[in-house]
């Protein structure tokens, strides 16, 4: 159980406070409700680009990290399809510094040409190193564009292509910043050795006069129902072939999502898991194989991926995989297997609650989902799911006829 109190400023900023007097530290976690799902074709990668740009300085703070380090703090951030999350850890006595820093870049980020150019080059280099020059690095680009036809999930967070990043103009950046980096589009969570009333006063001082966003937020285009299987061959300089197969599943808050999450736990968690035992350990087809859900707020994907043994074709691997999945749908999940994955769920919940930062991040994320109390009751819902419900979800969603698959082939 994570205790918290919350309030909302007149400008729409939602604030959560988690008091932990056992710590001498404080965490300031600022989540913006913007990710790659809020981008448009031809302007992809903006949310991730802003993750970098937000550290370039603001009107009153030319060097964000230097100002924070003088207060004994550290910071970082991440972007995904749905959110951008900035977090600061520092001694609780220096909380004011973190609030000053975050409020200044929310109100008046420095969009000087030199910062725009520098961060553009950083992001382009990251694109090349992580996605173009790594074996299998572009696999998710191909997989997403195959699985989604209209929804912005069809490109990764880094962006659809380097040309989009190269062509960002200042007007694009100003518009994106003013539309998304506003108090009414953010969740602020402050945790640690803090007092609720004191936090309320300080937050109101630093954020209370920042105006709401002037533009209405547009919902992403809905993805049409997939009616047939889609596949694609990709060739690259890789040591062995690989298989990437996805199935459409409900969004993060929709009925069926938690069951799909448990499907991947049964299939993929531990050395005794189904995929490991039947495709890796006792067969000569896959060198590795795993399953996971992407966990998107909108309907997303359950992914099964694996590297094949040398000389084995990805298409051959898919045939073996489908046999295993069809058998999985027909056989009841043993009680001991179900208990094992639920024990893991419990262990993960405990682990995520150990660190102050982890608690702050989770509180902010569940507030973003629209129901902060889910942080304390979603675990109970997941633990109540039966083996029969998991099996039913597998029969519903692991449908080969409406899957999407990328065969990653060795370059001839």
Protein Blocks (a to p, Z undefined) as FASTA:
>chain_A
ZZddddddfkopacdddddfkbcbdcddddddbdfklpcehiahklmmmmmmmmnopfkl
mblmlmmmmnopacdddddfkbccddddddfklmmmmmmmmmmmmmmpcfbfklmmmmmm
mmmmmmmmmmmmpghklmmmmmmmmmpmkbmklpcfkbjbfklmmmpcfklmmmmmmmmm
cfklcccddedjddfklmmmmmmmmmmmpccdfbdcdddddddddfbdcddddddddfbd
cdddddddddfkbghjlmmmmmmmmmmgojkbmklmmmmmmpckbfbdcdddehiabdcd
ddddddddehiafklmmmmmmmmmmmmmmpccdfklmmmmmmmmmmmmmmmmmpmklmmm
mmmmmmmnopaklmmmmmmmmmmpcfklmmmmmmmmmcfklcccddddddZZ
